[in-house]
């Protein structure tokens, strides 16, 4: 069995598309009918995220921590309790490719770090989009770590005792622990997901925060250029 874990905090607008994309990935013929169970972990939700997930037959778990590390660990524990051999993680504002799970398994590694793409840049300047396009390495051998596109074998996950209860960078901490333990990590561009570049992203220190930092830096640079030009320098 393969377990897919999706942490969520008030993601009613996004969770449906996310779960449906995982369901499609679970039906890929290359999986040869292996069971895939989806675990949506509601963390302090006050909206209809759970109702949407329930309607799509996802397993819904509840935590009240506002801590993504705890949420991911809770989902992983539930999957392991049901004898999952592989754990795949994504985010509620993300959709996965139809061959997402297949490509993770084809890496034949203990853990897989995949890449992300963005198709909707509403709310961001062209400069922010261009910065991402030109600086993000979308190729095998990258060194990106995204909780939105991460896979790990049950044995490797258990070896390092899983996610730490961190409110941010829990994915980085897990991968660093896996590397320190000497397990094989694939840095692959084959497992693909499309994630949100929304301005009201939930996770502190996540992709949304990174985009906001880039936006502020570029705005400051543009302002400095304008001032220097005005001063004749």
GIRAQUI-V449858 format. One record per run of one state. SS is the DSSP state (A for helix, B for strand, O for the rest). FROM is the first residue (numbers start at 1). TO is the last residue. If there is no record, write none. Layout:
ss=<SS	SS>
from=<FROM	FROM>
to=<TO	TO>
This chain:
ss=<O	B	O	A	O	A	O	B	O	A	O	B	O	A	O	B	O	B	O	A	O	B	O	A	O	B	A	O	A	O	B	O	A	O>
from=<1	2	9	15	27	29	32	36	44	49	56	59	64	68	82	86	92	94	97	100	107	111	118	126	136	150	154	160	170	181	185	196	207	231>
to=<1	8	14	26	28	31	35	43	48	55	58	63	67	81	85	91	93	96	99	106	110	117	125	135	149	153	159	169	180	184	195	206	230	233>
